[in-house]
Amino acid sequence: MMSNSAQRDTRDPQDTRDESSRAADTDRIQVAQLLAYAAEQGRLQLKDYEDRLTRAYAATTYEELDELRADLPGAMLSPRRGGKPNPAPSMLLLALMSNFERRGRWNVPKKLTTFTFWGTGVVDLRYADFTSTEVDIHAISIMGAQNILLPPEVNVEIHGHGVMGGFDHSVLGEGTPGAPKVNIYGFSLWGGVGIKRKARRPRG
């Protein structure tokens, strides 16, 4: 007779995991990026995209995530489930008597530094792909100005301050449960750092 220990299932746990298994942060980020691509290609209307995005960030199982991507191109590709986060490299945006803009689809790194000196800058996160569940932005303006535009669903904490200048603290911090969190640090000197939640616009 075979012993109890010999009767144990020795298959790889990856093979026995079913669709009700708990999803990881990386899985939610991957689906959010797929939804953004579909919206960019016109396969999802803005309202549908934002609804699915909210549900993706709140999803706890693979089954919930798979339902959101089932009718989209790329759905037949096997996602890299439960993988380790792979955030984009840290980034520095400079405006020295000039300007910078980051708009549209771009990979948001885990750490982003923005600096304006006698210049202006815009960081628009509304259409961007988050590569980490938490983002640190260090925003510095000296005799310059910059604006950080946030999508409605992200969570935010603001720690910056102004010295003879302004550093916006008027944005409410709470967004959608499970959505990425943006921490904003820094200061302004004779300048300004504006922070706003701004609705996405339907693509023409």
N, C-alpha and C positions, 0 to 999 in steps of 0.2 A: 504494500500500500504506500502511495506517495505521501510524504510528510506534509504538514501544513505549510512549512516554510517553502517547500518545493512547489506547492500549488499557487504561491503568490504570483500576482501579475508582474512580470518583469519587463513589460513594454516601456518604451520611453514615455515619460509623462507628457511630452509634447504631442504624442500620438493619441493619448486618451483624453486630452482636454477637449471639451465640447463647447458649443456656442454660448453656453451660459456662464463660462468662465469669466472672471473679473478682468476687465480691460485695464491697461496701464496708461499713464499720462502720454507716453509716446504714441500709443494707438489713437488717442483722441486728437493729437496734433496731426497725425497722418491723414485722418479723415477730414479734419478742418482744411488742410491744404488741398485735398482732392475736391472738396466743395468749392473752394475759392477758384480753382482752375475751371470747374464746370460753370461757375457764374461768369467768369471772364470770357468763356467761349460762348456765352449766351444760352447755355443748356439749362440754367436755373434762373428764374426771375428773382429780383432782389428780395421780395418778401419770403419766397420759398427758401432762398439761400440763407437768410438770417434766421429763419425758423429752424432749419436743419443744423445750422452752426450752433445755436443755443442748445439744441438737443444733443449734439455731438459732445459738447463740453460737459454736459450733465450726465452722459451715458456712463454706466458702470459695467456693462457686459459687452462681449464681442457681438452678441446677437443684436443688441441695440444699434451698435455702430454699423453692422453689415446691412441693416434695414435702410440706413440713411444713404448708403452708397450703392445699393443693389442695381439701380436703374441708370447709373452713370458710367461713362467710358472709363475703363481701367478697373471696373468692379471685379472682372474675372481674374485679375492679377492677384496673387496671394500676397497680402500685406505682411510686413515684417512685424509680427506681433510680439509684444512684451520686450522689445529691444531696449537697449540703453539710449537715453537721450543723446542727440548729436547736434548741439546748438551751433549756429553759424559763428564764425570767428568774431572776436571783439572788433568794434568799428569806431573810428574817429571821424567826425564831420567838422570841417573847419571853414569859417568865413572870416578871413582877415582882409578887411576893407573890400569884401566881396560878398557872395551869398552861396548858400547850398540849399538843395531841395531833395527830399526823398519822398516820392509819391508812387502810387500804383502798387504793383506786386513786387515785393522785395523781401529777402530773408532777414527777419529781425534777429539780431544776435542776443545772447544773454546779457552782454555788457555793451552799452553804447554811450560814447562821450560826444557831446556837441559843444562847440565853442564859437562864439561870435565876438569879433572885435571891430567896431565900426563897420558892421555888416549885418546881414539878416539870414535867417534860416527857417526852414519848414521841415518837420518830421511828421509825415502822415502815416498812421498805423492802420487806417481803416480798411485798406485793401491788401495789407502786407501779410506774409506768412510767418507766424510765430514758430520758432524752432526750439523754444524752451517754455516751460510753464511759468517761469518767473523772469522778468526782464528788469535790469537796473540801468536807468538813464541818468547820466551826470551832465546836467545842462548848465553852461556858464555863458553869461552875456556881459561884456564890458563895453559900455557905450555902443551897444548893439541890441538887436532884438531877435527873438526866435519864437516859433509857435509849434507846439506839440498837439497833434490832433488825434484823439482817441476814438475808437469805435464804441458803440453803446454797451457792448457786453463785457469788456475787460474790467478787472478790478484795479484800483490804483491807490497808492499811498504817496503823498507829496511831503518832502522833507526840506525843500529848498527855502531860501530867504533872499530878500532884496535889501541892498544897501544903497540908499539914494536911488532906488530903482524898484521895479515890481517883480514879484515871483508869484504867479497865480496859485491860489489855494481854494478857489471857489468850486472846483469840480467835486461832485459827490463820489466817494471812493468805491461804493458797492456796485458791482456789475452782476453778471450771470454766475451762479455757483459753478465752480469747476473751470471757468474761463481763465486765461492767463492773467497774472498779476504784474502790473507795471509799477516799479518803485522809482520815483523821480527825486533826485538830489541836485544840489548845486546852489548857485547864487547869481544875482545880477548886480552890477555896479554901474550906476548911471545908464541902466539899460532895462530890458524886460524879458521875462520868460512867460509866455502865455500858454495855458493848458486848457484845452476844451474837448468836451465830448461833441462829436459832430456826426449827424446821420449820414449814411452812405446815400449816394444818388444812383438812381437806375442808370445803367449804361445805355448810351444811345446807339 
